Amino acid sequence: MLRLARSLGAQGSFYAAVIALVVFAAFPFYWMLITTFKADGDLYDLKSIPYWFNTAPTLEHIEYLFAETLFVQWLANSALIGLCVVVITLLVALPAGYSFVFIPARTAETLGIGIFLTYLVPPTLLFLPLSRVVSLLGLQDTLWSLVVVYPTFTIPFCTWLFMGFFKSVPREIEEPDGRSADRQRSGGHRLQSLPRPVRQRHHRRCRQVTARHVEPPGSLDAGRAAVSGRKPFYAGTAMP
């Protein structure tokens, strides 16, 4: 009985904490939603309940946003700048992060730290030289000046993120048959230049990896047993 009470208490505490966090995170969105459709008098009345509608909802604020302001143009400008910055960042940061995987560990670590420290530089310090660059390019007071400036913040950070991602990818995915991409491109010339015992061990390792992923369980042991004249480990037992 005591164990059941403790279990119920732990579950109740967990769900109470989850509900509190959800309410805390969702409340700003709820507040924005109801204030969007509230009338001005309802918003400014200190005696009314602020968490619900005290008067009839209205679309006045939405009509003002789309009819009296340039909100649609601002939204289109933000979408255009964001798309351009994302494309530029991926074109630069993706191959840069991938190339760091093949750099020696000590050099890659030093360069990675340097790139991340570049991201930590305050933007106000970068605006001073970048303003000169924008002026020389003739992009003052245009959207394209932001396309030039924003990648200076996003490229270092995304390169650092891609480095960690590519380092976490298992080598078996990149080299499924036990051979490196360099040997595949060179047609095995690097492998042929190795001593014969090394090549034989490499071929045996490739066959073992292939058999482990392709052949059914027990077939590799059965083949070894047939060569050595011994019974496989499952001989005399019922197979499922």
Secondary structure, DSSP 4 states (H G I P E B T S, - for coil): -HHHHHHHHHHHHHHHHHHHHHHHHHHHHHHHHHHHSS-HHHHH-TTS-TTS-SS----HHHHHHHHSS-HHHHHHHHHHHHHHHHHHHHHHHHHHHHHGGGS-HHHHHHHHHHHHHHHTS-HHHHHHHHHHHHHHHT-TTSHHHHHHHTHHHHHHHHHHHHHHHHHHS-HHHH-TTS--HHHHHTTTHHHHTS-HHHHHHHHHHHHHHHHHHHSPTTHHHHHHHHHHTPPPTTTTS---
